[in-house]
């Protein structure tokens, strides 16, 4: 399903909201890694550096896969995944047309029925 131009604009705004939520959550994880390092004050800092480096690198790959180069034909699947992962909620879908909301609902039900 391709979204209408109006729904396309809503989706793009929603992706920015979702991105900001994911960034905030992951920045808190990075902070926890650094707080643990500060508390432990190890003599060898390589392991802790590797933890933060790996966390940032893995998250960067995730963000790039999810948000970079999104096409209209991928919007439904991306929104469904964001809902499943609880990054966005049903309340965030309020500005979509009824048709788009219906397609999103069908996609969620399909995933649920097929245990995807």
C-alpha positions as CSV (number, residue, x, y, z in Angstrom):
1,X,0.0,0.0,0.0
2,X,1.3,3.5,-0.9
3,X,0.1,6.3,1.4
4,X,-1.6,9.3,0.0
5,X,0.4,12.6,-0.1
6,X,-1.3,13.8,3.0
7,X,-0.6,10.5,4.8
8,X,2.9,10.6,3.5
9,X,3.4,13.9,5.3
10,X,2.0,12.5,8.5
11,X,4.2,9.4,8.2
12,X,7.3,11.5,7.8
13,X,6.5,13.6,10.9
14,X,5.8,10.4,12.8
15,X,9.2,8.9,11.7
16,X,10.9,12.0,13.1
17,X,9.0,11.5,16.4
18,X,10.0,7.9,16.5
19,X,13.6,8.7,15.7
20,X,13.8,11.2,18.5
21,X,12.4,8.6,20.9
22,X,14.8,5.9,19.8
23,X,17.7,8.4,20.1
24,X,16.7,9.4,23.6
25,X,16.4,5.7,24.7
26,X,19.8,4.8,23.2
27,X,21.5,7.9,24.6
28,X,20.3,6.7,28.1
29,X,21.9,3.3,27.4
30,X,25.2,5.0,26.4
31,X,25.0,7.1,29.6
32,X,24.6,3.9,31.7
33,X,27.7,2.4,30.1
34,X,29.7,5.5,30.9
35,X,28.3,5.7,34.4
36,X,29.4,2.1,35.0
37,X,32.8,3.0,33.7
38,X,33.0,6.0,36.0
39,X,32.0,3.9,39.0
40,X,34.4,1.1,38.3
41,X,37.4,3.2,37.3
42,X,39.3,0.3,35.7
43,X,43.0,0.4,35.0
44,X,42.5,-0.9,31.5
45,X,39.8,1.1,29.7
46,X,39.8,-0.8,26.5
47,X,36.8,-3.1,27.4
48,X,34.7,-0.1,28.4
49,X,35.7,1.8,25.3
50,X,34.8,-1.2,23.2
51,X,31.3,-1.4,24.9
52,X,30.5,2.2,24.1
53,X,32.0,1.9,20.6
54,X,30.0,-1.2,19.8
55,X,26.8,0.2,21.2
56,X,27.1,3.3,19.1
57,X,28.1,1.4,15.9
58,X,25.2,-1.1,16.3
59,X,22.7,1.6,17.0
60,X,23.9,3.6,14.0
61,X,23.4,0.6,11.7
62,X,19.9,0.1,13.2
63,X,18.9,3.8,12.6
64,X,20.3,3.8,9.1
65,X,18.4,0.6,8.1
66,X,15.2,1.9,9.6
67,X,15.0,5.5,8.6
68,X,17.5,6.2,5.7
69,X,16.0,6.2,2.2
70,X,12.5,5.3,3.3
71,X,10.2,4.9,0.3
72,X,6.5,5.4,0.4
73,X,6.0,1.7,-0.2
74,X,7.9,0.9,3.0
75,X,5.9,3.2,5.2
76,X,3.3,0.7,6.3
77,X,5.9,-1.9,7.3
78,X,8.0,0.6,9.1
79,X,5.0,2.0,11.0
80,X,3.9,-1.5,11.9
81,X,7.4,-2.4,13.2
82,X,7.5,0.8,15.3
83,X,4.1,-0.1,16.8
84,X,5.2,-3.7,17.6
85,X,8.4,-2.4,19.2
86,X,6.3,0.1,21.2
87,X,8.3,3.1,19.9
88,X,5.1,4.7,18.8
89,X,1.6,4.0,20.1
90,X,-1.9,4.0,18.6
91,X,-2.3,7.5,19.9
92,X,0.4,8.7,17.5
93,X,-1.6,7.6,14.5
94,X,-4.4,10.2,15.0
95,X,-3.5,12.4,12.0
96,X,-3.6,9.6,9.5
97,X,-6.7,9.1,7.2
98,X,-9.1,6.4,8.1
99,X,-7.9,4.4,5.1
100,X,-4.3,4.5,6.4
101,X,-5.4,3.6,9.9
102,X,-7.3,0.7,8.5
103,X,-4.3,-0.6,6.6
104,X,-2.1,-0.2,9.6
105,X,-4.6,-2.1,11.7
106,X,-4.7,-4.9,9.1
107,X,-0.9,-5.1,9.0
108,X,-0.8,-5.4,12.8
109,X,-3.5,-8.1,12.9
110,X,-1.6,-10.0,10.1
111,X,1.6,-10.0,12.2
112,X,-0.3,-11.1,15.3
113,X,-2.2,-14.0,13.5
114,X,1.0,-15.2,11.8
115,X,3.1,-14.6,14.9
116,X,5.6,-12.5,13.1
